[in-house]
Amino acid sequence: MRKSWRHTGAVTLRVEKDQLAFLRGYLEGLDLAALSRRYLVQGSSVNLDLRLVKQHLRSIRETVLAAARRHGRDLRDARLILIDPEKLRPKVHPSMTLEQYREDRDPYEMYGEEELLQLYLEEFGSVAGAHDRIATRNERLRKAQMIALAKIEQILGASPSPNDDLAGWLHPSLASRFAAANITTLQSLVELVNSRGRDWHDAIPHVGAVAAAKVENWLLSPSLQKVRGLAINQSVLSPKKSAPTLPSTSRGKILPIEVFNSDCGIIMRDRSNILAWLAQYPAGEPTHRTYRREAERFLLFCAIELGQAPSIDLDFALDRYIDFLRALGSSQCWPFKVPATCWLGPRRTRRDAVDWRPFEGPLQWNSQKIAADVSRMTCRILRGK
């Protein structure tokens, strides 16, 4: 749950039956290694790393707690699943028997039977009472814990409802962005999509086209579409047909960074700062070529696709650029204004050629990571850090 949805590949919270069974077995005090082999690795004989198992357990707990918010339920009882079973197990009584007390405290038999018994109760009576109270409380908590888990299982198995809390369905990193835009329920999200159409995600800061496409696929799933009040008007999501033309000259042309020009002063200032940074590295060396290629792509995307300088909103620009890199190799409908073909050119084209383009084709995952890392470095340069 601490990772972004980009690491998990899913925008929605998913709790499988095996994960719930694993959690229930753990809370009942069963062995973690045995539970892992039964529910997580399907009986594998490979030695399990207990640290990884505990990390997975923590992730399951966090996901279950987040999903429990779907119907706006109070989380006080749900949080009982965070109590480890070791803390609720009965503890050995710390006191000694009366005979042991006699041998330890009165070896010479100086006290009578009643006096010795009184001394024994004064020393250990309160301890025994406190121990009994703790044991009773722990047993009550253990029962309440299992009742809370049963309620959560019912919530997870229930059908979606228009008034469900969106934070109970979406990954927390996305749900927080929707909440910041006052989109907090399933119904409010559906109404936003139906009212604004394909560009609905523009109303949610830092939610790009890739995340929006995944959310749309989830909203269009049969489990949601059959619920009254959650129907999506699919016609509003249909892509608009347009001829693949280059952007207008007011936004500049797709040219190498050293000759790129724009009528926006801030864009040109960012370009100058990037060129000054690149000048620190020997021209023609691998580092210089890599940094120039990726910083150039990032600047051109911001200037031509977004129509603004990257420094205007670096976090937003970087988020949209990462979406762009992923979409460039996707078979889904192209979600950006400038057609993908405008960004692609022949392999090994000279930089001064008319048909030069910043990309020769879709980037593999490793190349996307390098592009994102260098773009983050570029953002730090533009921030002046």
N, C-alpha and C positions, 0 to 999 in steps of 0.2 A: 504493500500500500504506500510505502514511502516513495517508490519509483513512479515516474510519470507514466501515463497511459501509453506513451510511445514505446516503453520497454515491454509492457505486457501485450500490446497489440490489440487491446480491447477497450472501448470507451465505457462499457457497462460493467457493473459489479456482478460477478458470477460466483456462486457458491455451489459446488457439486455435492451430491449425496455422500460420496466417499469422504469428502472433507468434513461434512457434518458428523458422520459416523466416527471419524478420527478424533474430532473435538469431543464428542460425547464420551468415547472410550477414555480419553485423557482425563476428563473431569471425574470419571468414575474411578480413577486411580490405576488404570491398566498400564502396562509397560510401553514406553514410547517407541522403542525399537520394534517390538512385536506389532504395534499399531501401524507403524510406518510400512512394514512389509505387507501388512494385510490390505491397507487402504491407499497407500501412496505409490509403492513400487511393485505392486502386484506379485508379492511373494518372492521377490528377488533374494538370492543368497548373498549378494554383495554386502560387505560391511558398510553400515551407514554412518555418516558423520553426524554425531549427535547435535553439533552446533547448527548444522544445516536443517536438521529436523526441527529444532527449537525455533529457528528463524521462520520456517514454514508454518509452524504452529502460531507464532505471533502474527504472521500475515493473515492466516485464516481467522483469527480472533478479530483483527482490525476490520477485515472485510465483512464479517458477520455483523459486527456492531454498526458499521456504516449502512449495511442493507436493512438493518432493523428499523431504520428511520423512514422506510417507505410509506407507512401509513400514519406517520406522525406519532408513533407510540412513545411513551415516556421511557427514557433509556436507563433510568435508575436500576431497575431490575435486570435489564440486559447486561449491565456492566458487571454483574456477578460472575459472568463467565471469565472475567480477568483474574479471579482468585485462583491461585494454584492449589491443586488438591493436597499437596504436602502441608499447606498451612491449615487444613481442616482435619487432618488425621489426628486421632486421639494420641495424647502424649503420655509417657510413662509417669505414674504418680511419683513425685520426688521424695515423699516421706518414708520413714522406716517403720517397721512393725513395732508393737509395744515391747515384745521380747528383745528385739534389737536395741530399742531405746534403753531398756533396763541394763543390758550388758554394756552399752556405751556410756551411759550417764550415771549409772548407780551400781558400779561393780561391787561395792562393799555393802550393798543393801541398807543404805542409810535412811531411805524413805519407805513409808508404808505403802500398801497397794493403792489406796485412794489418793495419797499425795502424789505418787508417781504418775497415776492416770491423769490427774489434774495438770501436772507439768507437761505431759505428753500432748494433751488437747490444746493447751495454751500455745505450744510451739508449732504443732502440725495441723490443728483443727482448721484454722483459717486458710492454710495452703490447700488442704483437701477440698474445702468449700469453694475456693476460687477455681480450683482445677475442675470441679464438677460444673460450675457455671460456664467456664470456657468450653467444656466438652458439649454442654447443652446448646450453647450458642453456635458452635461450629456445625453441629448436626442440623440445626435449623437453617444455617446458611447453605449447607450442602443440598438440602432438600429444595430450598428456594432457587438454588443455582440450576438444578435439573428442571424445575418448573419454568424458569426463565428461558432455558434453551429450548424447551418444548414449544413455548410461545413464539420464539424466534423462528423455529422451523415452520410453524403455521404461517407466519408472515411471509417467509421466503417462498412458500408454496402457493400463496394466494395470487389471484389474477390482478393485473395492474388496474389502478383506478385513476380517474382524471385528477383527483386531489392529492395523489401520492406526492410525497416530498421528492424532488428531483435528486437530492443528495443521497437518497436511498437506492437510486438506480444507476447513476453515473459515477465514474471514477472521481475521487475527491479533487484531483488536480483540475478537472474540467468543471465539476459541480460548483466549485468556488467561483469560477469565472462567470458562470451563468447566474449565480446568486448575486454577484456584484452588479449585474445588469437587471436585477429584480425579476429574474426568471427562476422561480423556485418550485413550481409544480409541473407535472406532466402536461396538464391542460394549458398552462401558460406557454410552454414550449411549443406545443402543437399550434396554438393560436398565432404565435410569432412566425412559424414556418408558413402557415396558410396565408397570413396577411402580407408577408414580404417576399415570398417566393424563393427563388434559387439563391438570392443574395442575403438570406435571413441572417447568416452568421456574421455579417458586417455589423449587426447591432450588438454583438457580444465581443468586447475587447479581447484580443489575443486568442481567439478561436479561429483557426485557419480552415482552409478548404478541405484538407485531409480529415481533420477531426469532424468537420461538418458532414462530410460524406458518410463517415461511419455512424454518426448520430442519425442521419436520414435513413440509412439501411436498417437501423434498429427500430426507428419509428414506423417503418413500413413493414415490419415483421408481422406475421399473422396474429401473434399473441396480443399485440397492441391494437392492430387495425380492427379487430372484432369487438373492441371495447367502445361503447357509446361515448362520444365526446373526445375520442383520440384519433379520429379518422383524418388522414392526411390527404389533401387535394393534390394528387400526383401531377396534375397538369401544370401546377405552378413551379414544379421542380424540373420541368423539361428544359433542356438547354436551348438558348436562343441561337438560331442559325445565323451565321454571319460569314462574310467572305474573309479568308485569311490574308488580311492586308497588314502592312506595317503600320505602327502607330504614327500619329500626326507629328509634323516637324516641331510642334510646340513642346513636345516631350523629348526631342532629340531623336537620333538614330542609333541603332545597335552598332557601335563602332568600338575599336580597341580603346582602352582607357587613355592612352597618350594623345589621341586625337578626338576623343569624345567631347561633345559640346552640348550645352544646354542654356536656355534662357533664364534658368533659375540660379540665382547667385549662391544660394546655400548648397545646391548640388555641386556647383563648381568649386566651392570652398572645400567640401568633403573630398572631391577629386584631388585637389591640390595637397590636402593633408595625407591622403593615401599615397600619392606619388612621392611625397617627401619621406614617408616611412619606407617605401620600397627602395628609395635611393640609398638606404643604409646597407643594402646587401649588394654584393658584386653582380652586375648585369650578366645574364647568361648562365649563372650558377643554378643548380637544381632548386635551392631554397628560394631564390629570387623568382624563378619561373613559376613555382607552385604558389607563392604568396601573390604574385601579380595575377595569375589566372583566377584564383578564387576571390580575391578582393575586387577584381574587375567584374566578375560575374555578379557579385553581391551588389556593387554600385549600380550596374546596368539594370538589374532587376528592380531596385528601388526607384531609380529615376524613370524607367520606361513603363514598368507594370504598375507600380504604386503611384507614380507621378509626384514623388516627393524625395527630398534628401534623406538618406538613412539616419542622419543625426536628429531628425525631427522627432522620431520615436524609435530608438534602436531596438528595444525589446520586441515591439510589434513587427518591425521590418524583418528581424531575424526569424521570428516565428513564422511569418508568411513565406519567407525564403526557403525555410526547411520544408514547409508544405509543398512549395514549388518543386524542390529537388525530388521529393517523393513522387509527386504527380507526373513528373516528366517521364518516368518509366512505367506509369500505370496505364492499364488498358481501359480504365473508366473514362467517363466524359471529362473533357478538359475544363477545369473550373476557373481559369484565369482569363483576363481580358485579351491579352496578346496571345495569338495562336502559338502552339508549341513549335510549329514549323518555322516560325520567325526566329527562334532561338538556335536552331540546328543548322549546321553547315557541313560541307564535305570535309573528310579527314585530311589533316596536314595542309590546310589552306594557309597561304601566307597572310600575315597580319595586315598587309597593305592591299590585299585583294578585295574586290567588291563583294564577293560572296562569303567573306569571313564571318563567322558567328562564334559566340563564346562556348557553345557546346557542339560536340560532334555526334552525340546520342545520349540516351538515358545513362545515368550514373549508377554503378553498382553500389552496394551498401557501404563498402570500405571507402569508395570515392565520395559518397555522400557525407560520411563522417569527417573526412579530411576537409571537404568544402565547408561543413558546419563549424569545425574547429577554427579554420582560418578566418571565417566570417566573424566568429566571436572575438578573435584577436583584432580584427579590423574595427569592431565596435569599441573595443577598449582604446584603440588609437584615437578614434573619433571622439570618445569621451574625454580624451586628454590624460588617460591613466597609463 
